[in-house]
Amino acid sequence: MSRLIVVSNRVAKPSNSGGSQGGLAVGVLAALSKEGGLWFGWNGKISNNEESNVEIDQRGNIEYATVSLKKNEYNHYYKGFANSVLWPLFHQRPELMRYQKADFLGYHSVNKKFAQHLLNFIQDDDTIWVHDYHLIPLARQLRQLGVKCRIGFFLHTPFPPYDLLRAVPEYREILRELMHYDLVGFQTESDARGFRESMRLSLEASVVNDVVHCGSETTMVKVYPIGIETDSTPNLVAKGKESKDYQRLADSLGGRKLIIGVDRLDYSKGIEHRFIAYEKLLQQRADLLRQMVYLQVAPTSRGDVQAYDDFSSRIDRTAGHIIGTYADFDWMPLRYLNRGFRRNTILAMYQLAQVGFVTPLRDGMNLVAKEYVAAQNPEDPGVLVLSKMAGAAAELDAAVLVNPYDTEAVAKDLARALEMSLDERRDRWQKMMKVLHKNDIYSWQENSLNDLSKPRVPSNQLQNFEVATLSVS
């Protein structure tokens, strides 16, 4: 019987402990929980034991198989190439890249290790679905071990345009490795276009409709914007309202309007620019002083990567400046928290907030934006202020869309959101909810896996079709 195998860098088992999960974890867990299957990846542990056994944990219809990393593997693969090269590059911050050849080699070494362990679980009729930039080489590693089954890849981050991609010395290698997948999925058409153009310009690949052919390899390239569990959100909000954290927040507002931002502490999320925009609102609108509270939840992320440490220090200084300048003994304009909360509690906090403040500088999708909308009270919904640079902006065009770099304009749009009429709020919310219901997490999974089940277009057929297309044109 065919089984789904999901592979990602980290495996996120369901937990009642604090901390919000990222978009990948929420999406994959929701997709797997419907059909069941195997989830394979790193367990988050660092161990230098010579024996690296796979830990197995069965929970419901999902089997979790995880391995640990050695310290040098973690440094080169995760801290090094994945998060000091690919992450900043894919988010269009090449100046933050810290490239070392040893990290590139370590990145491939860990992918080979994953492939060797995963091989013990693979059956001939399985479907393998690989997630995110950490594991780009995995399909080629599996093919070299003789794996013949269908292998798909989904990139949760943006994909850079060709001129940026070339900043990585081995960018052609990265492109060739993606060609070993039967299907490569992206969040937006812009990301897919960046990949197709990179294949054309660097490897002289042929591209016909959704199919890319390069050498002896052919892969399908499509767009699948990831969604959320829209229908279950109201029940989760209701549960979250029972939490002490939610009740304390509600009691502390004293009737003031709440602006909320929830992000990992990451330079791609635009938190620093968001703080600057909020300070400009405080400067320009004296009538709003003491009438609002901005809560920014930002759990620490990748604190051992230098770029993140520097970023965290800047955010601390900016937050301290705003609080020190504008706070009074009975009013705190900004509440900045470096910790996570249970997902139910966060969803309830979203409904409590009149404004969801989601302004990344670059983001693959951003499920916070979608969850904020889904968590709203239909009778009195809040307003989503959303960056045009987030993948979600392509779908949620009824949000108040902003350029996060234009902090003066963001300040004005934030004031507009706070003062928006009920009729306009309802109209915008209803339009966005239609999108969320149509493109929920299960549609994302179904569309992706249905396409992955389709046979590859043989190279000779693609070449013939391309010639025919050129002749007609």
Secondary structure, 3 states (H helix, E strand, C coil): CCCEEEEEEECCCCCCCCCCCCHHHHHHHHHHHHHCEEEEEEEEEECCCCCCCCEEEEECCEEEEEEEECHHHHHHHHHHHHHHHHHHHHCCCHHHCCCCHHHHHHHHHHHHHHHHHHCCCCCCCCEEEEECHHHCCHHHHHHHCCCCCEEEEECCCCCCCHHHHCCCCCHHHHHHHHCCCCEEEECCHHHHHHHHHHHHHHHCCEEECCEEEECCEEEEEEECCCCCCHHHHHHHHHHHCCCHHHHHHHHHHCCCEEEEEECCECHHHCHHHHHHHHHHHHHHCHHHCCCEEEEEECCECCCCCHHHHHHHHHHHHHHHHHHHHHCECCECCEEEECCCCCHHHHHHHHHHCCEEEECCCCECCCHHHHHHHHCCCCCCCCEEEEECCEHHHHCCCCCEEECCCCHHHHHHHHHHHHCCCHHHHHHHHHHHHHHHHHCCHHHHHHHHHHHHCCCCCCHHHHHHHHHHHHHHC
